[in-house]
Amino acid sequence: MNEFVTFDMNGKRMGASADRNGFFYVIDAKNGKLDGAYPFVSKITWATGIDLKTGRPNYDPANRPGDPTKGPDGKKGNVVFSAPSFLGGKNQQPMAYSPKTGLFYVPANEWGMEIWNEPVTYKKGAAYLGAGFTIKPLHDDYIGAMRAIDPKTGKIVWENKNSAPLWGGVMTTGGDLVFYGTPEGFLKAVDAKNGKELWKFQTGSGVVAPPISWEEGGVQYVAVVSGWGGAVPLWGGEVAKKVNTLEQGGSVWVFKLLK
C-alpha cells in the first residue's frame, strides 16, 4: 500500500491512499471503515471494483495469470493483459492534499503489461519473480497524468497529461499552487483549482523527488532534487523507449519566491 494521508471531510477525520492497483481509497481514520474506492486510472482489468463492506477486490478471473504448470507447454502460464502494470497506477511517489481546495493531487500513470506465471527458479543476479512481463503504454500520446481528485466523489476534477511516466512526488502550498517534477526535467507549478500551468523550469535531468518548501528570514524557498533513474528505465519494457534518451544527472535546485 502507498502512503496514507489523513484529512478532514464532512466533519470526520478520514484517510486516503492512491494504491498501485489503480483504486483511490477513502477510509474513516477513526474506525477503519471503507468509505469509497474509486478508479483513478482509465483502465483496470484485474478487478471489476472493490466491495465496500469487506474492502476486498472483486477479481476478474479471466484477467489473472494461472498456474504455469497448466499452461500450453507446462512451463509458462497463459499470457494475460493486466492494467495497471506492476509499476502501479501510482508508485512510491507521494501525492499531496490541499485543505483549501479539498482535493488530492495524484501523479498517476497509464500503463499495462502482458504477464504470465513461471515456475519459481533462482538465478544469481536475476530478478526472483516467478513471472514474466512486458510493460506497455495504454495511450500513444501520454503515460503520466497529474490528476486532482475529489475524495468525496472520486471525481477527477482536472488532469495534466505528460508524455513520460510521472515518477516524482507532489507538493501543495497555501497559495493554491501544486508543484511537481517530470522525467523530462521540468519542475512545474500549476493552479491547484484548475491545473493551469503557471511556471516551469528545466532542471537538466529527470525529477523523481518531491519538491519541498520552507521559510527563512521572511523569505519562502522551494527546492527539488533532479537526477533521473529508478525503476522505470530498469523495468520499463516498451515504456523504457520513451525515457532512454533522458539526461542523467544529480543536482539540487533552490528557488526564492519573490513578492
N, C-alpha and C positions, 0 to 999 in steps of 0.2 A: 504494500500500500504506500502511496505517496504521502506528502505532508498533510497534516490535519490542521486546518486553520479555524480557530473559533471566532465567532462574531455574534452580534445581536440581531434577531429577526422576529418581528411581531411580539416583542417583549420577552422573548426567550433567548437563552444562551444556546447557540447552535454551533455546529462544526461542519466543515465541508472539505471534501477531498476530490480532486480530479484524478481518477485512477488510470493506470496503464491500460486497463481493459476497455476504456472508451466511455465509461459512465462517470458522471459527476454526482457524488453522493452528498446528501444533506442530512445530518444526524443531530438529534437532540443531545447536546453535550452533557446534560444532567443525567438522563436515564438511558442513553444509547439507542433510543428508538429511531428507526429509519424514517425520515420524513419524505425523502424523494430520491430518485436515482434516474438521472437524465442523460441521454447520449450527448456528448459534446463534440463528437466527430461525425462525419457524414455517413460512415459505413461501419456497422458492427455485424459480423457474420457468426461469431461463435455462440451468441446467445440472442434470444428474442426480447429480453428485458430482465428486470430484477423484481423478484417477489418482495413487496414492501413489508409483508408480515414476517418473513423469515430472513430477509436480506440475501437469500441465495439466488444465483442467476438461473434463468430458465434456459438451459443449454439447448442448442440445436445439434442433435446427434450427427446429422449429415455433414456438419462442418467441423468435425473433430477427427483428428488423425487416429487411426485404430491400432490394434495390436500388430506390430511389424511381422510377427511370425505367421500372420494370416493374410499377408499381402500376396501379390501375384507370384513372387519368387521366394517367399518365406524369409526374406532378408530386409525387406523395406515395406513399410505400411503404405496404405493408399495415400496419394497426394491430395490435399485439400487446400483451398484458398481461405486464409483467415485474415480478418481485419478487426482491430488494428494489428500491426505486426508485433512481435515480441518486444520491440523497442518502445512500444506504447503509444496510445493516443496522447499521453504526456508521460515523460520520464522523470528523472530526478530534479529537473529544473523547477524551482518553486514558483507557484502562481502568487498573485497578490490580491488583496481586498481593500476596497475603499469604503470607509463608513460614511463618506459624504454622498457617494453615488449609490451605495448599497449593492455594488456589482463586484464580481470576481473577474480577474484578468488572467486568462489561461493560455499559455503557449502550447497550442495543440499541434499535432502532426497527423497528416492524412497519408497513411501507407498501410499496405497489407503484405502478406507473404504466402508463398507456396510452402507448405510444411508437411513433413512426413516423419513418422517414428522409425527408429532403427534400433536394433539390439544394442544395449549399452556396452560399449567397449572403451578401454582406456589406451591412449597413445600419448607418450610423453611429449609435451609441448603443444598438444592439440586441445581444443575445447572438449569438455567431457559432458555431452549434452543428451545423448540418446535420441537425437533428432537431427534432421537436415532441413534447411530452409533457404529460400531465396526471397529477399525483400524487394518489393516493387512499389513505386508511387501509384496512388489511385487517380491522380489527375495529371494532365500534361503540363499545366501552367504553374502549379504550386504544390508544395508539400506542407510547409508550415503555415499556421494561421493564428494570429493573436486574436483571441475571442473574449468579449465582455459577456459574462453570463449572469443572469438574474437568478439568485438561489431560490427565490420564491416560486418560480415557474419553470426554471431550466431553460428559458428562452435565451437565445444568442442575440444580444441587443445590437452588437456590431462586430465586424471582424476585419482584420487587415491580413491579406494573404502574402505569403513570402515564398519565393522560388525554392530555396533550400529549407531543410528542417529547422525549426526553432529549437535551440538546444541550450539556451541561457535563461536565467530567472528574470523575474519582473519586479518592479518597484512602483508603488503609487505614492503620491505626495498630497499634502493638504491644499496645494494649489491646483488640484484637479488635473494632474499630469500622470501619465503612465510612461515609465522608462523601461526599455528592453533592448537587447542587442541581437544581431543577426549573424549567421555564418559568413555572410558577405562582408562583414567588418563594420557595419553601421551600428552606432548607438543612437537610438531614436527616442524622441519624446512626442507623445500623441495626447490629444484631448481625451480625458477619461470618460467624458459623456458621450462622445460620438466617434472617437477613433481617428479624428483628423490629424494628420501628421503636421507637427508644428516646428520640428527641428530634427536634424540628424547630423552625425559626424562620422567620417570614415577613420577607423582606428588602425587600419592596416592589416588586420588579421581577424579571423572569426571570433565572435564573443560567445563563450559558453559559461560565463559567470553572471551572477545577478548584480545590477548596479546597486550602490549604496549611497546614502546622503547623510551629512552631519552639518552642524553649525559650529563655527569657531570665530570668536571675535566679532560676533554680529553678522557674519557672512555665511551663507549656505553654500556647501560644496556637493558635487556629485562625482563619484568615481566608479570606474569599471576596469576589470582586468580583461585584456584582449590576448588571445592565443588559441588558435584552432586546434582541435584534437578530440579525443574521446571516442565513444562507441560508434558513432555514425560512420566515420571512414573505415573502421575496422570491420563492422558487420553489415555495411550498407547495401551490398549486392548492387542492383541497378541504381539504387539511391546514391551509392558512392560515386557514380559517374557525374552526379550533379555537384559534388563537393571536392573532387580530387584536384581541382585547379586552384582551390582557395589558398591564400598565402598563409604560411606558417609564421609563428612569431610569439613573443611573450612581452607584454608591456602593460603598464598601469597608466590610465588616463584620468586626470583630475580636472574638473571644470568648476569655475566660480560663477555663481548666479549673480548677475548684475541687476541692480534695482533701477 
